[in-house]
Amino acid sequence: MHIIGNLLWWLFGGLEAAIGYFTGSLALACTIIGIPFAIQTFKIGLLCLWP
């Protein structure tokens, strides 16, 4: 049952949210001021992959 729930989470939004946070993190990392925010945004993206 856990595997089905994990797959549903990834298919219906978890993977899309993680990709969005990762691309936002890359955009923030382009500036010196945005690097601390980029690190935290990357961590949020990793948490999106955990259902």
C-alpha positions in Angstrom: 0.0 0.0 0.0 2.9 2.4 0.7 4.4 1.8 -2.7 1.1 2.7 -4.4 0.8 5.8 -2.3 4.4 6.9 -3.1 3.8 6.4 -6.9 0.6 8.3 -6.8 2.3 11.2 -4.9 5.1 11.3 -7.5 2.7 11.1 -10.5 0.2 13.7 -9.3 2.4 16.5 -8.2 5.3 15.5 -6.1 7.7 15.2 -9.0 6.5 18.3 -10.7 6.9 20.3 -7.5 10.4 19.0 -6.9 11.4 19.9 -10.5 10.0 23.4 -10.0 12.0 23.9 -6.8 15.2 22.5 -8.4 14.9 24.9 -11.3 14.1 27.8 -9.0 17.2 26.8 -6.9 19.4 26.9 -10.0 18.0 30.4 -10.9 18.7 31.7 -7.4 22.2 30.2 -7.4 23.1 32.6 -10.3 23.5 35.5 -7.9 25.7 35.8 -4.9 22.8 37.1 -2.7 20.6 34.2 -3.8 22.9 31.3 -2.9 21.6 30.9 0.7 18.1 30.9 -0.6 19.1 28.4 -3.3 20.4 26.0 -0.8 17.2 26.1 1.2 15.0 25.8 -2.0 17.0 22.7 -3.0 16.3 21.2 0.4 12.6 21.9 0.0 12.8 20.2 -3.5 14.2 17.1 -1.9 11.5 17.1 0.7 8.9 17.2 -2.1 10.1 13.8 -3.2 9.3 12.3 0.2 5.6 11.5 0.3 
